[in-house]
């Protein structure tokens, strides 16, 4: 019976780990595509050399220019612009409601003060708030603006955010594009205090003045068609992994205590 219990729990653990490995692989693919298109500018460089960009259709390749130009952020594709952060992103800084409104009894809305409940991609709903003041919408990227600056998760539901976070969404509305863009931008945010100093906190003013390179709408739309399904699959895998974790944690004490006996199916059914 002990071997049977170990086999069941081990199988659940293996499936949980497999789901998360698959999700990590998918994220790595999405990151690689973003880096190629918008950081290394591989399609532009290929066209500059008179070559067909690899890994994309002729229709998508035609959307990219064939020249790089100088800017305050270095060389960028011709037609691109260096904008201030609010011109490319919508964001809301968090604000902490009274501590007396916090609870762990599902009373109110999910609340995140900072990144303490962050997971690999999505936060765990643990604290709730009955007097929220600032909100994030489902699909917004929750970005830590207090030490450690730069931690990110994606909101699984509408929620309230405290002063340790801000919620961010690219003007395109795409969660995937927002997450990938911020992944590549957060190092700038972390070191934008002057003389290479790392922020202990990131203010609204500092975020507002942050320069970013714009992504033309036609290219953004093509990119979103590729990466949005990838992130939908990541969420599906993570949802399944969390369900399996809950099942495992529910089964374990019952199996160990003998309340469920594997050789007595009628007990398990009860």
FENFENCOR-V159515 format. One record per backbone hydrogen bond with DSSP energy under -1.0 kcal/mol. CO is the residue of the C=O (numbers start at 1). NH is the residue of the N-H. If there is no record, write none. Layout:
# FENFENCOR-V159515
co=CO nh=NH
co=CO nh=NH
This chain:
# FENFENCOR-V159515
co=1 nh=5
co=2 nh=6
co=3 nh=7
co=4 nh=8
co=5 nh=9
co=6 nh=10
co=7 nh=11
co=8 nh=12
co=9 nh=13
co=10 nh=14
co=11 nh=15
co=12 nh=16
co=13 nh=17
co=14 nh=18
co=15 nh=19
co=16 nh=20
co=17 nh=21
co=18 nh=22
co=19 nh=23
co=20 nh=24
co=21 nh=25
co=22 nh=26
co=23 nh=27
co=24 nh=28
co=25 nh=29
co=26 nh=30
co=27 nh=31
co=28 nh=32
co=29 nh=33
co=30 nh=34
co=31 nh=35
co=32 nh=36
co=33 nh=37
co=34 nh=38
co=35 nh=39
co=35 nh=40
co=36 nh=42
co=41 nh=45
co=42 nh=46
co=43 nh=47
co=44 nh=48
co=45 nh=49
co=46 nh=51
co=47 nh=50
co=57 nh=61
co=58 nh=62
co=60 nh=63
co=61 nh=64
co=67 nh=78
co=69 nh=76
co=71 nh=74
co=76 nh=69
co=77 nh=80
co=81 nh=214
co=83 nh=212
co=84 nh=87
co=85 nh=88
co=85 nh=89
co=88 nh=171
co=90 nh=169
co=92 nh=167
co=98 nh=101
co=99 nh=102
co=101 nh=130
co=103 nh=128
co=109 nh=129
co=110 nh=160
co=112 nh=162
co=113 nh=164
co=115 nh=118
co=117 nh=124
co=121 nh=154
co=127 nh=111
co=128 nh=103
co=129 nh=109
co=134 nh=161
co=136 nh=159
co=137 nh=140
co=140 nh=155
co=141 nh=168
co=142 nh=153
co=143 nh=166
co=144 nh=150
co=145 nh=202
co=148 nh=151
co=151 nh=144
co=153 nh=142
co=155 nh=139
co=159 nh=136
co=160 nh=112
co=161 nh=95
co=162 nh=165
co=164 nh=145
co=165 nh=94
co=166 nh=143
co=167 nh=92
co=168 nh=141
co=169 nh=90
co=170 nh=173
co=174 nh=178
co=175 nh=179
co=176 nh=180
co=177 nh=181
co=178 nh=182
co=179 nh=183
co=180 nh=184
co=181 nh=185
co=182 nh=186
co=185 nh=188
co=185 nh=189
co=186 nh=190
co=187 nh=191
co=190 nh=199
co=194 nh=197
co=200 nh=147
co=203 nh=207
co=204 nh=208
co=205 nh=209
co=210 nh=85
co=212 nh=83
co=216 nh=220
co=217 nh=221
co=218 nh=222
co=219 nh=223
co=220 nh=224
co=221 nh=225
co=223 nh=227
co=224 nh=228
co=227 nh=231
co=228 nh=232
co=229 nh=233
co=230 nh=234
co=231 nh=235
co=232 nh=236
co=233 nh=237
co=234 nh=238
co=235 nh=239
co=236 nh=240
co=237 nh=241
co=238 nh=242
co=239 nh=243
co=240 nh=244
co=241 nh=245
co=242 nh=246
co=243 nh=247
co=244 nh=248
co=245 nh=249
co=246 nh=250
co=247 nh=251
co=248 nh=252
co=251 nh=255
co=252 nh=256
co=253 nh=257
co=254 nh=259
co=254 nh=260
co=261 nh=264
co=264 nh=267
co=264 nh=268
co=265 nh=269
co=266 nh=270
